[in-house]
């Protein structure tokens, strides 16, 4: 393998359009992103058809930007990593066919990337060394999972959401409270205001009218469930029209974070693994990050979580994951990608 390996990463699984160049899986050379949040805000969530159309519209501009500013590095690329699952099918196809076009120009291999696995390697782009095995905590708008990761491509699902994903729950709660999409940042901001204004009461175990999540789940189970608390919030609002919005944001966020913390503690106990790697847009929440960091420090566990700008979807994390596959020569042959692209993209 050459001393320096440049790779291209393409991300289009949902509502972020991203193409990046990374060096040695650890250094971001370029990482332009177009976020569609403002476009979907009116609908309170992602509209799949709109998302795929916007990927088609924005990828040429992002590619042109990279070609103008990082042409030398682009033509030195040794591989193209592209998200192929999970995600919105139309959006995935747009990114995949862009990868095919680049492959035809550069003559380099395509590495199909699993979007969720890629989130765990965002930390490497922040100078962190990924060590195996690790517990992988993935919290986003579409996924809430805990994995045991023993190597590249070796992810064992330990716990998953039984209904809504964590980010989805924040969005729905924000909608009920009349807050803007996406809901996570809005609720966190309101909860922080309440916490600052009521620090003494919180220290004294302020009453929380929302139910504890999966209260009776065994310690050897690590699943999530967020639909019930959304329903509880709905009925609370109907019964209490003069509610304090900041107070309810704090209550909602606290229940969510407590449920996540409980699963993290139980997963670390069950495996005795001393590395925890987290990713996904919900990990941008500073209160959650602080809580998970404290759990790890108390248990002498190394905690890796990328900065908020790399928690959300981006091409650099795809390029970083691709480097690990390329380094281990784990490349799906181009002919196989073409002949089985329908299966590859998770349609069947």
N, C-alpha and C positions, 0 to 999 in steps of 0.2 A: 504494500500500500504506500502511495506517495506520502511525503512528510506532511503536507497540508492537503486536506481533502475538502473541497467545496461541494456543497449540495444545494439543490433547489427544493423548496417546500411549497406545496399548493394546498390551500384549505378552502373548501366551499360546502361544508356539510350542512350549514344552516343559514344564518343571516350575516356572517362575516366573510368578506371576500379578501383573501390574503395570498400573497406570493412572496417568498423570501429567499435569500441566499444566506446560508450559514457556513461557517468554517470549523471543521473538526468537531462538529456537533456541540460546540460550546460558545461560539462567537457569532453574533448577529452582524452580518455585513449590510443587509437591507431587509426591511420587513414592513413594506407599505400595506395598509389595511383600509378597506372601505367598510364602515359599519352601517348597517341598514336600520338601526334602531329607530331613527326619526321617521323612516318610511312606514314601519309597522306599528308605531306608537298609537296611531289613530284606531287600529283594530284591536289593541290590547294584547297582541301576540303576533307571532310570525305567520305570514300568509305564504304557503309553499310556492305557489305559482309566481308570485311577485319576487320571492327570494331568488329563484332560478333565473328569472329574466334580468334581475339586477346583476347577478354574477356574470351573465353574458355581456352586459353593458360595461361593467367596470373592470373586468380582467384585462382587456386590451390597454386601458389607460395605465393600470398598475404595471403591466409588463413593459410598456413603453418607458415608464419612469425608471425602472430597473435597467433597461437597456441603455438609457441615456447616461445614467450616473454610475453604473457598476457593470459596464459592458465587459471589461476584462475578467472580472470574477465570474460573470455569467457563463462565458465561454470556457472557463476552467472547470466548470461543474463536472463531477464524476457520476452523479446520479440525480434522479428526480423522484422525490417522495410525494405522493398525493393521497389525500384522504379518500378511502373507498367505502368505509363503513364506520359506525352507523351514521345516519343522516337522512336528509330529504333526498329522494331518488333523483329528482330533476336537477337539484343543485349539485349532487355528486357527479352526475354525468358531465356537467359543464366543466368542472375542475379536471375530471379525468381526461376529457378530450383535449383540453389545453395541454395537459402533460404529454399526451400522444403527439401533439404538434411539436412541442419542444424536443421530444425524443427523436422525431424524424429529422430535426435540424442538427442536433448535437450528437446524435448517435450514442447516447448513454442510456443505461437501464432505468426502467421505472420500478420503484419500490412501493407497492401498495401499503398504505398506512392505516392502522386502526386508530380512529380519532381519540378514543378514550385512553389508549395506551400512550398516545403522543402527549397528552396533558401531563403525564408523570415525568416526561423528559424536558419540560419547560424549565425545571429547576437547574438543569445542566447549563442552560443559557444564562444563568445568573451566577456562574462560577462554582456551583455545587457539584460534588462528585456523587454520582448515583451508585449506591452499594447494594448488593443483593445478599439475602432476601430483604424485601421491604413490604410494609403494609401500604397499600395504595388507597387513598381516600379521594374519591371523585365526586364532586358536588357541582351541578350545573343546572341550567334550565330544563334539560332533558334527561339527566341521569343523576342518580344518587346511589353510589355503590362503594363497597369495600372489597379490595382484592388482596390476595397474597401473591406477590410477584417474586419469582425465583430466578428470573433471567429474561433476556430479550425475547418477547413473544410468549413468555410462560406466565400467564395470568390466571390465577384460580379465583373465581368469584366466591366470596365469603358471604356477602350480604347485598341485597338489592332493594329498591323501593317496591313496595307492594301496590302502590297507586301513583300519586303525583310525585314528580321529582321536586327536589328542594327549591330550586329556582322558580319552578312553576308555582309552587305554593306561595312564595313571596309575591309573585305577580298577581295571583288571584286575590290574595289578602289586600294588596295595594288597591286593586280594583274595587273591592268592597268598601275600602276606606276613602275612596275618591282620590287616590294618589296616582301619579303618572307611571306609565310603563317605561323601563323595567322596574319592578317593584322593590327589588332588593336594596338598591342604594337609597331609595326614598324612605323605606322602613328603617334602615340603619340610621339615617340622618335624624329622623324623628325620635327613634329610641335613644340616641345619644343625647338629644336635647332633654328628654325626660330624665335620663340618668344623671346628668349634670345638675338638674334642678331638684332632684330627689335622692341625692346620694345617701343621706342619713336613713331615710325610709327603706331604701333598697338593702342597705347593710342590715337592717332589722327584719329582713325577709318579708318584703311587701307582698300583699296578697295578689295572686295571679288567677283570674277567673277562667282562664283557658286550660283545658285538660293536659295532663302529662301524656306524652306520646308513647305508645306501646309499653305501657307501665308494667305489664305482666310478661314481657318477653324474657325468655331464659338468657342466662349469661353466655351460653354457647350459640346464640343466634344474634345476627348482626344486621337485621333488615331495618328498613325505614318505612314509615307511613306518614304522609303529610296531608291526606285529604280530610281526616277527621277534625283537625284543628281549624281548617278553613271553614268547615260546617259549623263548628262551635263559635267561631268568630261571627259568622252570619247571624246566628240566633242571638248572640249577645248584643249585636248592633240593633236588632229588631226590638229587643227588650229594654235597651238603654239608649234611647235616641239622643240623650245629652252626653254622650261619651266623650272622654278625653282622648283625642287621636294619638298624641304622643305616648300616653300611658299604654294604649292598646298595641302600639307598635313595639314598645319595649316588652310587653307580655308575650306577644307573638314571637318576636325574635328570641326571647329567652327560652321559650319552650322548644323552638327549633334547635338552638345551640345545645341545650341540655340533652336532647335526643341524640344529636351527632356525637357529643362528648361521651355519652354512655357507651355507644357502639365502639368508639375508638378505644376507650379504656378496656372494654371486654375483648376486643380483637387483639390488643397488645398482650393482655393476660393469657389468652388462649394459645397464642403462638410463641410468646417470649421473644419476638423479633424486636431488634433494637434500632430499626430504621422506619420512619414514617414519611411517605412522600404524598403530598396533597396537590390537587389541581382542580381546575374548573372555575367558572365565573363566580360562583358563590363564595369561593375562597378569597375573593377580593374584600369580603366583609372583615373589617379590622377587629371587631369584637370577637368574631369566630376564630380568627387567626391567633389572637392573643390567648384565647381559652385553650386551643389545641397545643400551642407552644408551651403553656404552663403544664399541661398534662404530660407532655414529652419530657420537659425538664425534671419534673418530679419523679420520672421513671427512668431517667438516664437514657432516653431515646433520642436519636438524632432526627430532627424535624427539618424537612426540606419543602419549601413552598415558594413558588416564583413570585416576583412582585406583581401587584394587581394588573399591570399592563400586559403581563404574560399569562395571567390566569384565564382570561377570555380567549376565544378562538383566534388563532393566528397562523400564518404560514411557517414561522420560524420553528414552532414546536413540531410541526410535521417534518421539517428538514432535519431537526435534531434527532428525532426518532429514526429517520431514514439513515442517518450516519451510523447508528448502532447496528442496523441490519446490514449496511454496506460493509462495515468493518468485519462482521462475522461471515461475510459472503452469503448472506441469507437473502437472495434476490430471486423473486419469482420470474421465470423466463418470460421474455416479451411475447413469445408465441402463445404461451399459456394464458397470459393476460388477455390477449386478443380473442382467443377461442372461447374463453369462459368469462367474458366481461360482465354478462348478465348476472351470473352467480357471484362474481367478484364484488359487484356493487350491492350485493345483499338483497336482490329482488326476489330470488327464489328461496 
